């Protein structure tokens, strides 16, 4: 109940009421909240107050806004430990979630300066570039662009890349043994393309990841993959355990 005679601001009182509904299971993850007008009328507060309470809960990761649809109870974010190298499919399977992939693009290109440097190949050398949307239980989690050495990845030009693990295909079809990888993580904001595929507003917080994967191919260690990914920060978290 909203109380006028209290030191707690009205918008914070409304936050507490919404949190309680979520904690009690009245509003479950994925459920859509009533509209701002409905909440305003139900609790006898101004719509600006409702908007302030919702914005605060969105910032805390408890709610999420979907442009053109409304406000929803956020799903608990997925967590991945930064201890070992796994594919997205393997990671989701270990969590009991269904991993799906939408192949948005597959192109045979010439490596530009940045990709050539990342893969330690000559500028202009052939690469296979894959753009994929990664989903968990049907919900978009990450948009990734992978660049593979063209000579190594030639057998994948016509493979089904939506229903098979890329790492497994690299091993079985290309003869690559994945060894290890290095990753860089950086906070960022969604651009137009990322926002459209991840169904978030332009400028929403995302986690940008760049990964270089080292593999053994034809008896030599090579940089076989360079991946640039944008992860929804409200649906995916990385963590690492540190010891002293």
ROVO-48675 format. One record per atom (N, C-alpha, C): x negated, y, z negated. Coordinates in steps of 0.02 Angstrom, whole numbers, padded with zeros to 5 digits, always signed. Example, Ala and Ser with C-alpha at 12.3 -4.5 7.8 and 13.67 -1.06 7.14 Angstrom:
-00660-00284-00390-00615-00225-00390-00660-00165-00390-00642-00112-00354-00684-00053-00357-00645+00002-00394
***
This chain:
-00042-00059+00000+00000+00000+00000-00044+00062+00000-00027+00112+00041-00064+00174+00044-00042+00218-00014-00091+00244-00052-00077+00286-00109-00106+00356-00097-00065+00407-00111-00088+00476-00103-00133+00497-00161-00115+00476-00222-00151+00498-00282-00209+00451-00298-00261+00455-00257-00321+00415-00268-00379+00449-00235-00439+00436-00259-00499+00467-00231-00520+00435-00165-00493+00375-00150-00511+00340-00089-00475+00369-00030-00511+00393+00021-00477+00422+00080-00426+00374+00111-00375+00402+00142-00320+00361+00168-00346+00312+00221-00392+00335+00265-00415+00290+00318-00452+00230+00288-00488+00241+00232-00522+00185+00200-00473+00138+00166-00418+00165+00140-00366+00122+00112-00337+00077+00167-00326+00106+00226-00300+00067+00281-00351+00014+00303-00415+00031+00302-00467-00019+00317-00460-00079+00270-00452-00065+00205-00446-00118+00156-00386-00162+00171-00329-00132+00189-00269-00171+00204-00281-00216+00264-00315-00190+00315-00328-00231+00375-00376-00288+00358-00428-00272+00320-00475-00325+00300-00440-00380+00261-00394-00361+00217-00358-00411+00177-00316-00457+00221-00284-00429+00272-00244-00470+00317-00288-00520+00354-00348-00498+00373-00394-00543+00407-00420-00596+00360-00438-00575+00299-00464-00623+00249-00412-00675+00231-00348-00655+00228-00295-00703+00210-00274-00747+00268-00301-00732+00328-00283-00772+00386-00219-00751+00420-00191-00694+00400-00130-00669+00434-00147-00647+00505-00205-00617+00513-00230-00599+00579-00293-00640+00591-00290-00686+00637-00345-00733+00649-00390-00707+00705-00452-00733+00711-00497-00712+00764-00464-00718+00833-00467-00665+00871-00437-00663+00937-00367-00634+00938-00336-00625+00879-00268-00598+00876-00269-00523+00891-00217-00500+00926-00213-00429+00943-00178-00391+00886-00206-00335+00867-00176-00294+00815-00115-00256+00842-00070-00236+00797-00016-00192+00819-00047-00128+00848-00008-00091+00887-00034-00030+00918-00045+00024+00864-00082+00075+00883-00093+00130+00836-00026+00161+00814+00020+00168+00860+00086+00196+00842+00122+00152+00792+00120+00086+00803+00153+00040+00758+00122+00041+00688+00055+00042+00686+00022+00046+00621+00035+00112+00586+00039+00165+00625+00053+00231+00597+00122+00232+00565+00172+00205+00600+00240+00205+00574+00247+00157+00515+00214+00099+00519+00219+00049+00467+00192+00074+00401+00137+00112+00403+00103+00133+00342+00115+00206+00325+00152+00242+00367+00168+00311+00353+00107+00357+00354+00062+00345+00401+00002+00387+00407-00003+00413+00478-00046+00463+00488-00055+00493+00554-00092+00445+00600-00080+00449+00665-00114+00406+00712-00189+00418+00711-00210+00481+00699-00281+00496+00694-00313+00457+00637-00276+00448+00583-00301+00409+00525-00309+00336+00545-00259+00310+00581-00263+00241+00605-00324+00232+00650-00333+00280+00695-00388+00275+00743-00455+00276+00705-00460+00317+00653-00522+00321+00614-00536+00255+00578-00484+00224+00550-00493+00160+00515-00514+00106+00563-00483+00103+00621-00499+00052+00670-00570+00062+00697-00589+00124+00710-00657+00138+00735-00709+00115+00686-00695+00125+00622-00743+00103+00570-00749+00027+00569-00693-00008+00577-00695-00081+00576-00725-00109+00640-00718-00074+00696-00751-00094+00758-00827-00087+00749-00848-00031+00718-00920-00021+00706-00949-00075+00660-00907-00100+00614-00930-00153+00568-00928-00222+00600-00900-00227+00661-00898-00291+00696-00838-00334+00677-00791-00306+00638-00733-00345+00618-00678-00344+00671-00674-00290+00707-00626-00283+00762-00663-00269+00827-00630-00281+00882-00659-00265+00947-00605-00236+00992-00623-00186+01031-00577-00154+01077-00588-00182+01147-00534-00197+01182-00538-00219+01252-00503-00166+01294-00540-00135+01338-00513-00079+01377-00451-00101+01416-00398-00062+01408-00336-00076+01444-00292-00129+01413-00315-00161+01359-00277-00215+01328-00258-00200+01256-00306-00177+01216-00291-00163+01146-00349-00180+01100-00333-00185+01036-00383-00200+00985-00371-00270+00957-00424-00309+00948-00418-00378+00928-00463-00392+00868-00445-00443+00830-00489-00467+00777-00549-00500+00810-00608-00479+00791-00669-00505+00823-00681-00577+00804-00707-00614+00851-00727-00683+00837-00796-00682+00803-00808-00728+00756-00873-00729+00723-00929-00735+00774-00981-00695+00770-01035-00697+00819-01073-00763+00816-01094-00786+00875-01137-00844+00878-01207-00824+00855-01242-00871+00823-01309-00857+00798-01357-00908+00827-01415-00883+00849-01466-00928+00875-01532-00914+00840-01563-00966+00816-01628-00959+00783-01683-00952+00836-01730-00908+00823-01786-00897+00869-01844-00942+00850-01831-01008+00851-01883-01055+00832-01902-01102+00889-01854-01119+00933-01871-01165+00987-01834-01146+01050-01860-01170+01106-01833-01152+01171-01778-01200+01190-01717-01175+01197-01660-01215+01220-01625-01178+01275-01590-01215+01318-01549-01183+01368-01484-01160+01335-01449-01115+01368-01384-01091+01342-01336-01149+01334-01336-01195+01382-01291-01253+01379-01306-01296+01318-01370-01309+01306-01390-01349+01248-01371-01315+01183-01382-01249+01181-01367-01211+01120-01293-01214+01104-01250-01205+01154-01178-01207+01142-01155-01277+01123-01184-01327+01156-01164-01396+01141-01179-01414+01068-01236-01390+01042-01254-01403+00973-01205-01371+00924-01171-01318+00946-01123-01283+00904-01052-01311+00912-01044-01360+00957-00978-01387+00969-00935-01342+01013-00967-01299+01052-00931-01253+01096-00940-01275+01168-00891-01257+01209-00895-01273+01280-00929-01216+01317-00987-01231+01344-01024-01182+01383-01003-01185+01456-00987-01129+01485-00970-01126+01556-01010-01070+01588-01020-01077+01653-01060-01029+01691-01024-01010+01754-01023-00946+01769-00999-00921+01834-01059-00896+01873-01069-00926+01931-01124-00904+01974-01100-00843+02012-01128-00786+01997-01107-00723+02029-01147-00708+02092-01206-00737+02096-01247-00724+02155-01308-00770+02157-01327-00789+02218-01388-00830+02229-01419-00804+02293-01479-00776+02287-01512-00745+02344-01585-00766+02348-01609-00776+02408-01680-00787+02420-01710-00720+02441-01753-00694+02398-01778-00626+02406-01854-00626+02406-01882-00566+02417-01954-00556+02409-01965-00521+02343-02015-00543+02306-02028-00516+02240-02049-00443+02243-02015-00400+02203-02037-00331+02199-02095-00328+02149-02118-00267+02136-02178-00259+02094-02168-00289+02024-02110-00274+01993-02099-00295+01924-02093-00371+01919-02055-00401+01964-02046-00474+01961-02111-00510+01979-02148-00483+02027-02212-00513+02045-02260-00513+01985-02260-00457+01948-02303-00453+01889-02280-00502+01835-02214-00508+01826-02188-00552+01774-02202-00625+01789-02201-00645+01853-02212-00714+01871-02284-00728+01893-02326-00677+01891-02396-00684+01912-02402-00711+01983-02362-00682+02028-02365-00700+02099-02377-00636+02139-02389-00644+02203-02402-00586+02246-02337-00547+02259-02342-00482+02262-02285-00441+02281-02263-00461+02351-02199-00473+02361-02174-00495+02425-02167-00570+02431-02193-00607+02381-02187-00681+02382-02114-00700+02375-02093-00758+02402-02022-00777+02398-02001-00796+02327-01941-00775+02309-01911-00794+02245-01838-00814+02257-01812-00853+02211-01741-00869+02210-01711-00831+02152-01664-00785+02166-01634-00746+02112-01563-00769+02100-01547-00782+02036-01481-00806+02016-01450-00755+01968-01388-00736+01983-01351-00694+01936-01294-00737+01908-01292-00744+01841-01243-00789+01811-01212-00757+01750-01147-00772+01740-01110-00751+01681-01104-00812+01636-01129-00807+01574-01128-00863+01528-01071-00853+01478-01031-00905+01468-00972-00901+01425-00972-00957+01374-00942-00944+01316-00933-00994+01264-00859-00999+01248-00831-01059+01258-00759-01070+01249-00718-01019+01289-00742-01003+01348-00705-00959+01393-00716-00885+01382-00758-00866+01334-00769-00795+01319-00839-00775+01342-00842-00721+01381-00906-00698+01407-00953-00679+01351-01014-00705+01354-01065-00692+01303-01124-00654+01332-01146-00674+01392-01207-00644+01419-01204-00641+01495-01234-00589+01522-01245-00583+01594-01320-00588+01604-01340-00634+01647-01412-00644+01656-01431-00645+01730-01490-00619+01743-01520-00620+01810-01587-00657+01804-01592-00714+01837-01652-00755+01832-01689-00754+01899-01753-00743+01896-01796-00745+01955-01841-00806+01949-01839-00851+01999-01879-00912+01999-01928-00909+02058-01987-00937+02048-02034-00941+02103-02002-00978+02162-02005-00947+02220-01971-00976+02278-01998-01043+02300-02065-01052+02298-02093-01116+02319-02072-01172+02273-02070-01158+02209-02052-01208+02159-01977-01223+02160-01935-01171+02169-01863-01177+02162-01827-01192+02228-01863-01206+02281-01832-01219+02346-01777-01273+02343-01785-01328+02304-01732-01379+02302-01666-01355+02272-01666-01295+02241-01605-01271+02208-01563-01225+02252-01585-01217+02314-01550-01170+02359-01477-01186+02368-01459-01250+02364-01388-01269+02375-01361-01312+02318-01395-01315+02261-01371-01354+02205-01312-01320+02170-01271-01360+02137-01217-01334+02096-01248-01305+02032-01247-01239+02026-01277-01207+01968-01226-01183+01917-01164-01204+01926-01112-01185+01878-01097-01241+01829-01108-01303+01849-01090-01360+01807-01150-01402+01785-01210-01377+01797-01270-01412+01777-01319-01364+01743-01357-01389+01696-01407-01349+01662-01464-01333+01709-01482-01269+01712-01537-01249+01756-01602-01282+01735-01616-01286+01670-01678-01317+01648-01680-01391+01667-01623-01424+01663-01622-01495+01682-01634-01502+01757-01605-01458+01797-01617-01460+01869-01690-01445+01886-01720-01398+01850-01790-01383+01862-01833-01445+01849-01815-01482+01798-01854-01542+01781-01841-01599+01831-01776-01611+01847-01758-01668+01887-01767-01656+01962-01751-01596+01986-01753-01583+02058-01817-01549+02081-01848-01510+02035-01907-01472+02056-01972-01500+02027-01966-01548+01982-02026-01578+01953-02063-01533+01905-02026-01489+01871-02056-01442+01823-02044-01468+01752-02096-01468+01712-02088-01483+01641-02093-01418+01602-02036-01398+01572-02034-01335+01535-02077-01342+01472-02122-01294+01461-02168-01297+01405-02149-01249+01349-02146-01186+01365-02132-01135+01314-02111-01070+01348-02091-01022+01307-02069-00958+01334-02084-00902+01285-02089-00842+01311-02095-00782+01268-02036-00737+01283-02010-00705+01230-01951-00662+01238-01964-00594+01207-01934-00543+01238-01932-00476+01210-01859-00457+01201-01840-00432+01142-01772-00412+01128-01771-00337+01115-01720-00304+01143-01715-00232+01136-01642-00211+01134-01625-00167+01089-01557-00140+01085-01545-00096+01146-01484-00100+01173-01468-00059+01231-01394-00046+01235-01374-00013+01290-01303+00001+01302-01284-00026+01370-01222-00048+01376-01198-00080+01438-01191-00030+01495-01220-00048+01553-01209-00007+01612-01144-00029+01646-01129-00001+01704-01065-00016+01738-01057-00090+01752-01110-00121+01779-01106-00192+01798-01100-00236+01736-01140-00223+01686-01137-00263+01624-01069-00256+01591-01044-00194+01588-00980-00182+01556-00923-00220+01591-00925-00220+01658-00871-00253+01695-00871-00328+01683-00928-00359+01685-00931-00432+01677-00923-00455+01605-00946-00414+01557-00941-00433+01487-00877-00408+01455-00836-00373+01494-00772-00345+01470-00781-00303+01408-00828-00256+01412-00839-00206+01359-00840-00137+01392-00829-00084+01354-00833-00017+01383-00904+00000+01405-00910+00042+01456-00976+00067+01475-01005+00104+01415-01068+00089+01400-01100+00119+01342-01094+00079+01278-01058+00022+01281-01052-00021+01221-01120-00050+01204-01134-00064+01140-01199-00092+01122-01208-00163+01148-01265-00176+01177-01283-00243+01200-01355-00257+01179-01373-00320+01182-01441-00341+01167-01474-00361+01233-01525-00325+01253-01561-00340+01314-01620-00386+01298-01624-00440+01336-01677-00489+01324-01714-00502+01389-01779-00504+01385-01822-00523+01441-01862-00584+01421-01858-00637+01461-01892-00700+01445-01935-00723+01503-01997-00743+01487-02041-00775+01535-02050-00847+01513-02039-00893+01559-02043-00964+01543-02102-00996+01579-02141-01032+01539-02200-01066+01566-02184-01140+01575-02204-01167+01632-02192-01238+01646-02252-01271+01679-02252-01336+01679-02304-01375+01712-02276-01399+01779-02308-01379+01833-02284-01396+01901-02343-01413+01945-02340-01471+01975-02393-01495+02019-02461-01492+01984-02461-01511+01920-02523-01515+01882-02550-01449+01857-02513-01395+01866-02536-01329+01843-02483-01296+01800-02506-01258+01751-02461-01217+01711-02446-01153+01750-02382-01139+01760-02362-01080+01798-02305-01044+01761-02298-00980+01774-02239-00943+01752-02184-00957+01803-02135-00997+01782-02086-01021+01831-02021-00982+01830-02008-00943+01778-01943-00909+01772-01952-00842+01736-01918-00791+01761-01914-00726+01727-01841-00707+01724-01815-00701+01663-01744-00689+01653-01733-00623+01618-01685-00584+01644-01663-00523+01611-01589-00534+01593-01573-00527+01529-01505-00541+01505-01478-00483+01465-01412-00477+01467-01376-00430+01423-01326-00471+01384-01334-00472+01318-01289-00509+01274-01242-00461+01238-01179-00481+01232-01132-00443+01191-01155-00444+01119-01168-00386+01090-01194-00384+01022-01142-00404+00970-01078-00401+00989-01026-00421+00941-01012-00496+00943-01041-00532+00992-01028-00603+00998-01090-00647+00992-01148-00616+00988-01208-00657+00987-01261-00623+00944-01292-00661+00900-01345-00635+00857-01403-00684+00857-01463-00657+00855-01523-00697+00848-01551-00687+00778-01578-00739+00751-01608-00732+00685-01672-00773+00682-01715-00753+00636-01779-00787+00627-01793-00793+00552-01819-00850+00532-01838-00860+00462-01913-00846+00455-01929-00806+00405-01999-00786+00395-02025-00814+00329-02086-00835+00328-02117-00860+00267-02180-00820+00253-02195-00815+00190-02255-00779+00170-02304-00827+00136
***
